[in-house]
Amino acid sequence: MKQSRREFLGKSIAAGAAATLIKPFNILAGNNRKMGNSKLVLRFKPYTLKLKHVFTIATYSRSTTPVMLTEIEYDGVVGHGEASMPPYLGESHKTAIEFLSKVDLTQFNDPFETEDILDYVDGIAPGNPAAKASVDIALYDLVGKLLGKPWVKIWGYDENKTPYISFTIGIDKPEVVRQKVKEAAPYKILKVKLEYGNDKQMIETVRSVSNKPITVDVNQGWKDKHYALDMCHWLKERGVEFVEQPMPKNQPDDIAWLTERSPLPIMADEAVQRIPDVIKAYGVYSGINIKLMKCTGMREAHKMLNLARSLGMKVMIGCMTETSCGISAAAQLSPQVDWADLDGNLLISNDPFEGVKIVDGKIKLNNYPGIGLKP
């Protein structure tokens, strides 16, 4: 009965969601800028992020993350982009190079035709969401620079309404966890990674040195809905605000059961990548976590945010381990979300960019045009 209800809900909202997904007008060139005979030129190079600590979640550990840094140049103006590709998502330097080598932007001479350009990029090959995001972000950065405004203002958002960010505490030995929590002193919210078997130890270790609000990310680590519900009640008593992807994404019935009974919001992460997944998540989760590297960039993230809001769902903006390029791009959407997990650049030791800052634990946007990178 539950499954049929969700199917009905999915079908019934599809028509209503269509208005949100209607292809928008291409961005109008601002400031009476003349579009000359210049062409868009894409450049890219591989880069490897070095993590300050070994990063461990329920399924793996790593100390580096491969990224691809991109640039799109038009009429002497350069936009910057990034693809962050943690191995578990299936992209790599090799796949990104193969994909980006197929992208020919010289066929376009008007960067403001963002919809046409990004439709072309998306249609080159299936998958490759992070590689596609690297083109999207660079294009949005370029267009914002040509307009002379950051995207938070182009979209009409109040830059003063940015949320506090959470600082991620990966799974580790108790003494390392305590040290990570102490290093997170400037941040108001802690995001704790959990896995089946050490859940309570992780939370109790954090609580031994901090009473800050906590969010938890289980990365599909719990398999039994009754255990998950018991844990949600236990976590609620210890100051946890929500639970992210507690169970495998291929168990929607169990997750819907949990969401109906949980005292905490249940957020979708691995279950939601692109627009169609938002509709599938409706009636199963309390809300969604949007990540630019999974949804192909700022264009689709913006549409997903609007769709989720139209359905009354909670929204979180998240990240991978990224440079300040990807984080600054995602931060342009942050005034419209309930929670932000944009600490990926804080976890690395070799950030080549300088962008948005965290001031007193809160995202502080700047007035740099585009995605907000320092010139």
C-alpha positions as CSV (number, residue, x, y, z in Angstrom):
1,M,0.0,0.0,0.0
2,K,2.9,2.3,0.9
3,Q,4.6,1.7,-2.5
4,S,1.4,2.4,-4.5
5,R,0.9,5.6,-2.5
6,R,4.4,6.9,-3.3
7,E,3.9,5.9,-7.0
8,F,0.7,8.0,-7.0
9,L,2.4,10.9,-5.3
10,G,5.3,10.7,-7.8
11,K,2.9,10.8,-10.8
12,S,0.7,13.5,-9.4
13,I,3.5,15.9,-8.7
14,A,5.3,15.3,-12.0
15,A,2.9,17.6,-13.8
16,G,3.1,20.2,-11.1
17,A,6.9,20.0,-11.2
18,A,6.9,20.6,-14.9
19,A,6.6,24.4,-14.3
20,T,9.7,24.3,-12.2
21,L,11.6,22.3,-14.9
22,I,10.5,24.4,-17.9
23,K,13.7,25.4,-19.8
24,P,14.4,29.0,-18.7
25,F,15.3,31.8,-21.0
26,N,19.0,32.0,-21.7
27,I,20.7,34.7,-19.6
28,L,20.4,38.1,-21.1
29,A,23.7,39.8,-21.7
30,G,23.9,42.6,-19.1
31,N,25.4,46.1,-19.2
32,N,24.8,46.4,-22.9
33,R,27.9,44.3,-23.5
34,K,28.4,43.6,-27.2
35,M,29.0,40.0,-28.1
36,G,31.8,40.0,-30.7
37,N,33.3,37.3,-32.7
38,S,35.2,35.7,-29.8
39,K,34.8,32.0,-29.2
40,L,34.5,30.1,-25.9
41,V,37.7,28.2,-25.2
42,L,37.9,25.4,-22.7
43,R,41.1,24.4,-20.9
44,F,41.7,21.8,-18.2
45,K,44.4,20.2,-16.1
46,P,44.5,17.4,-13.5
47,Y,45.2,18.2,-9.8
48,T,45.3,16.1,-6.6
49,L,44.0,17.4,-3.3
50,K,45.9,16.4,-0.2
51,L,43.7,15.8,2.9
52,K,44.8,17.1,6.3
53,H,43.5,13.8,7.8
54,V,42.8,10.4,6.4
55,F,39.1,10.6,5.6
56,T,37.0,7.5,6.5
57,I,33.3,6.8,6.0
58,A,31.3,3.6,6.3
59,T,32.7,2.1,3.1
60,Y,36.3,3.3,2.5
61,S,39.2,5.6,3.5
62,R,41.4,7.9,1.5
63,S,44.1,10.6,2.0
64,T,43.8,12.3,-1.5
65,T,41.1,13.3,-3.9
66,P,41.6,13.6,-7.7
67,V,40.2,16.8,-9.2
68,M,40.1,18.5,-12.6
69,L,40.6,22.2,-12.8
70,T,39.0,23.9,-15.8
71,E,39.0,27.3,-17.4
72,I,36.7,28.8,-20.0
73,E,38.0,32.0,-21.7
74,Y,36.0,34.4,-23.7
75,D,37.2,37.8,-24.9
76,G,40.0,37.8,-22.5
77,V,37.9,37.0,-19.4
78,V,38.4,33.6,-17.7
79,G,35.9,31.6,-15.6
80,H,37.2,28.8,-13.3
81,G,35.6,25.5,-12.6
82,E,36.4,22.2,-10.9
83,A,35.5,18.5,-10.9
84,S,36.0,16.7,-7.6
85,M,36.1,12.9,-8.1
86,P,36.2,10.8,-5.0
87,P,36.9,7.2,-6.3
88,Y,33.7,5.7,-5.0
89,L,31.7,7.8,-7.5
90,G,33.4,6.2,-10.5
91,E,35.1,9.3,-12.1
92,S,38.9,9.8,-12.3
93,H,41.5,11.9,-14.0
94,K,41.3,9.4,-16.9
95,T,37.5,9.6,-17.4
96,A,37.5,13.4,-17.0
97,I,40.2,13.9,-19.6
98,E,38.4,11.5,-22.0
99,F,35.1,13.4,-21.5
100,L,36.5,17.0,-21.5
101,S,38.5,16.2,-24.7
102,K,35.2,15.8,-26.5
103,V,33.8,19.2,-25.4
104,D,34.1,21.7,-28.2
105,L,33.0,25.1,-26.9
106,T,34.5,27.0,-29.9
107,Q,31.2,26.4,-31.7
108,F,29.6,28.9,-29.3
109,N,30.3,32.7,-29.5
110,D,27.8,33.9,-26.8
111,P,28.5,32.7,-23.3
112,F,25.1,33.9,-22.1
113,E,23.4,31.1,-24.0
114,T,24.0,28.9,-20.9
115,E,21.1,26.6,-21.4
116,D,22.1,25.7,-25.0
117,I,25.8,25.3,-24.0
118,L,25.1,23.1,-21.0
119,D,22.5,21.0,-22.9
120,Y,25.2,20.3,-25.4
121,V,27.7,19.4,-22.7
122,D,25.2,17.1,-20.9
123,G,24.4,15.3,-24.2
124,I,27.9,14.4,-25.2
125,A,27.9,11.2,-23.1
126,P,25.9,9.8,-20.2
127,G,27.3,10.0,-16.6
128,N,30.4,12.1,-15.9
129,P,28.5,14.5,-13.6
130,A,31.6,16.0,-12.0
131,A,33.3,16.5,-15.3
132,K,30.2,18.2,-16.5
133,A,30.0,20.3,-13.4
134,S,33.6,21.6,-14.0
135,V,32.3,23.1,-17.3
136,D,29.1,24.4,-15.8
137,I,30.9,26.1,-12.9
138,A,33.5,27.7,-15.2
139,L,30.8,28.9,-17.5
140,Y,28.8,30.4,-14.6
141,D,31.9,32.0,-13.2
142,L,32.6,33.5,-16.7
143,V,29.1,34.8,-17.1
144,G,29.0,36.4,-13.6
145,K,32.3,38.1,-14.4
146,L,30.9,39.4,-17.7
147,L,27.9,40.8,-15.8
148,G,30.1,42.1,-13.0
149,K,28.1,40.5,-10.2
150,P,28.2,37.4,-8.0
151,W,25.6,34.7,-8.6
152,V,23.9,35.3,-5.3
153,K,22.9,38.7,-6.5
154,I,22.1,37.6,-10.0
155,W,19.7,35.1,-8.6
156,G,18.3,37.8,-6.2
157,Y,19.1,36.0,-2.9
158,D,19.9,37.8,0.4
159,E,23.6,37.3,1.0
160,N,23.0,37.9,4.7
161,K,20.8,34.8,5.0
162,T,23.6,32.2,4.6
163,P,23.5,29.4,7.2
164,Y,26.1,28.1,9.6
165,I,28.2,25.3,8.1
166,S,28.9,21.9,9.6
167,F,32.4,20.6,10.0
168,T,32.9,17.0,9.1
169,I,34.3,14.5,11.6
170,G,35.2,11.2,9.8
171,I,35.2,7.8,11.4
172,D,38.4,7.2,13.4
173,K,39.9,6.1,16.7
174,P,38.6,8.0,19.8
175,E,41.7,10.0,20.4
176,V,41.8,11.2,16.7
177,V,38.1,12.0,16.8
178,R,38.6,14.1,19.9
179,Q,41.5,16.0,18.2
180,K,39.4,16.6,15.1
181,V,36.6,18.0,17.3
182,K,39.0,20.4,19.0
183,E,40.3,21.5,15.6
184,A,36.7,22.3,14.7
185,A,36.4,24.9,17.5
186,P,35.6,27.8,15.1
187,Y,32.5,26.0,13.7
188,K,29.0,25.9,15.3
189,I,27.8,22.5,14.0
190,L,29.6,19.2,13.7
191,K,28.8,16.6,11.0
192,V,29.7,13.1,12.3
193,K,30.2,10.1,10.0
194,L,28.7,6.9,11.3
195,E,28.8,3.2,10.4
196,Y,27.0,0.2,11.8
197,G,28.8,-1.0,14.9
198,N,30.5,2.1,16.3
199,D,27.7,4.6,16.1
200,K,27.3,5.2,19.8
201,Q,31.0,5.3,20.5
202,M,31.5,8.0,17.8
203,I,28.8,10.2,19.3
204,E,29.8,9.7,22.9
205,T,33.4,10.5,21.9
206,V,32.3,13.7,20.3
207,R,30.1,14.5,23.3
208,S,33.0,14.0,25.7
209,V,34.6,17.2,24.3
210,S,31.8,19.2,22.7
211,N,28.1,20.0,23.3
212,K,27.6,21.6,19.9
213,P,24.7,20.6,17.7
214,I,25.5,17.5,15.6
215,T,24.2,16.1,12.3
216,V,25.1,12.6,11.3
217,D,25.8,11.0,7.9
218,V,25.5,7.2,7.9
219,N,26.3,6.8,4.2
220,Q,23.8,3.9,3.8
221,G,25.5,2.0,6.7
222,W,22.4,0.8,8.6
223,K,20.5,-2.1,7.0
224,D,17.6,-2.7,9.5
225,K,14.8,-0.2,9.9
226,H,14.1,-1.0,13.5
227,Y,17.8,-0.5,14.4
228,A,17.7,2.8,12.5
229,L,14.6,4.0,14.3
230,D,16.1,3.1,17.7
231,M,19.2,5.0,16.8
232,C,17.2,8.1,15.7
233,H,15.6,8.2,19.1
234,W,18.9,7.8,20.8
235,L,20.6,10.4,18.6
236,K,17.7,12.9,19.2
237,E,18.4,12.7,23.0
238,R,22.0,13.6,22.3
239,G,21.5,16.8,20.4
240,V,21.5,15.5,16.8
241,E,19.5,17.6,14.3
242,F,19.0,15.2,11.3
243,V,20.2,11.9,9.9
244,E,21.6,11.7,6.4
245,Q,21.1,8.6,4.2
246,P,20.7,6.2,7.1
247,M,19.9,3.1,4.9
248,P,20.8,1.8,1.4
249,K,19.1,3.9,-1.3
250,N,17.6,0.7,-2.8
251,Q,15.4,0.3,0.4
252,P,12.9,3.1,-0.2
253,D,10.0,1.3,1.6
254,D,12.1,0.9,4.8
255,I,13.3,4.5,4.5
256,A,9.8,5.8,4.1
257,W,8.7,3.7,7.1
258,L,11.6,5.3,9.1
259,T,10.9,8.8,7.9
260,E,7.2,8.5,9.1
261,R,8.3,7.5,12.6
262,S,11.6,9.2,13.2
263,P,11.9,12.1,15.6
264,L,14.6,13.5,13.3
265,P,14.4,14.6,9.7
266,I,15.8,11.9,7.3
267,M,17.8,13.4,4.4
268,A,18.6,11.8,1.1
269,D,22.2,11.9,-0.2
270,E,23.3,8.9,-2.2
271,A,19.6,8.5,-3.3
272,V,19.5,11.9,-5.0
273,Q,21.8,13.0,-7.8
274,R,19.8,14.8,-10.5
275,I,16.3,16.3,-11.0
276,P,14.3,13.0,-11.5
277,D,15.7,11.8,-8.2
278,V,14.1,14.7,-6.3
279,I,10.6,13.5,-7.4
280,K,11.5,9.9,-6.4
281,A,12.6,11.1,-3.0
282,Y,9.3,12.9,-2.3
283,G,7.3,10.9,0.2
284,V,10.4,8.8,1.2
285,Y,12.7,11.4,2.7
286,S,12.2,14.6,4.6
287,G,14.6,16.4,2.3
288,I,17.6,16.2,0.0
289,N,21.3,17.0,-0.1
290,I,22.3,18.7,-3.3
291,K,25.9,18.4,-4.5
292,L,27.2,20.2,-7.5
293,M,29.6,17.3,-8.3
294,K,26.7,14.8,-8.5
295,C,24.1,17.0,-10.3
296,T,26.4,18.4,-13.1
297,G,26.8,21.9,-11.5
298,M,25.1,25.1,-10.6
299,R,22.4,25.1,-13.3
300,E,20.8,21.8,-12.2
301,A,21.5,22.5,-8.5
302,H,19.4,25.7,-8.8
303,K,16.5,23.8,-10.5
304,M,16.7,21.0,-7.9
305,L,16.5,23.5,-5.1
306,N,13.4,25.2,-6.6
307,L,11.7,21.8,-7.2
308,A,12.4,20.6,-3.7
309,R,11.1,23.8,-2.2
310,S,7.9,23.5,-4.3
311,L,7.4,20.1,-2.8
312,G,7.8,21.3,0.7
313,M,11.0,19.4,1.3
314,K,14.0,20.4,3.4
315,V,17.2,21.3,1.4
316,M,20.8,20.9,2.3
317,I,23.7,22.0,0.1
318,G,26.7,19.7,0.3
319,C,30.1,19.0,-1.2
320,M,33.0,16.6,-1.7
321,T,36.5,17.4,-0.7
322,E,36.9,20.3,-3.1
323,T,39.0,23.5,-3.6
324,S,37.5,26.9,-2.8
325,C,36.4,27.0,-6.4
326,G,33.7,24.3,-6.0
327,I,32.8,25.5,-2.5
328,S,32.4,29.1,-3.6
329,A,30.1,28.0,-6.4
330,A,27.9,26.0,-4.2
331,A,27.9,28.8,-1.6
332,Q,26.0,31.1,-4.1
333,L,22.9,28.9,-3.4
334,S,23.4,28.8,0.4
335,P,21.0,31.6,1.4
336,Q,18.1,29.4,0.1
337,V,18.9,26.2,2.0
338,D,18.2,24.9,5.5
339,W,21.6,23.4,6.1
340,A,25.0,23.7,4.5
341,D,27.8,21.2,4.5
342,L,30.4,23.2,2.7
343,D,33.7,22.4,4.4
344,G,35.4,20.5,1.7
345,N,38.1,23.1,1.2
346,L,38.8,23.2,4.9
347,L,39.8,19.5,4.9
348,I,42.7,20.0,2.4
349,S,46.2,21.4,2.6
350,N,46.8,22.5,-1.0
351,D,43.9,24.8,-2.0
352,P,45.0,26.7,-5.1
353,F,42.1,29.3,-4.8
354,E,40.8,31.8,-2.3
355,G,37.0,32.3,-2.2
356,V,34.2,32.5,0.2
357,K,35.2,32.6,3.9
358,I,33.8,31.1,7.1
359,V,33.3,33.8,9.7
360,D,32.2,32.7,13.2
361,G,31.1,29.4,11.7
362,K,28.9,31.0,9.0
363,I,29.3,31.3,5.3
364,K,30.5,34.8,4.4
365,L,29.9,35.7,0.8
366,N,32.0,38.3,-1.0
367,N,31.3,40.7,-3.8
368,Y,33.7,39.2,-6.3
369,P,31.8,38.6,-9.6
370,G,31.0,35.1,-10.8
371,I,31.3,32.4,-8.2
372,G,33.2,34.6,-5.7
373,L,36.9,33.7,-6.2
374,K,39.5,36.3,-5.3
375,P,41.0,37.7,-8.5
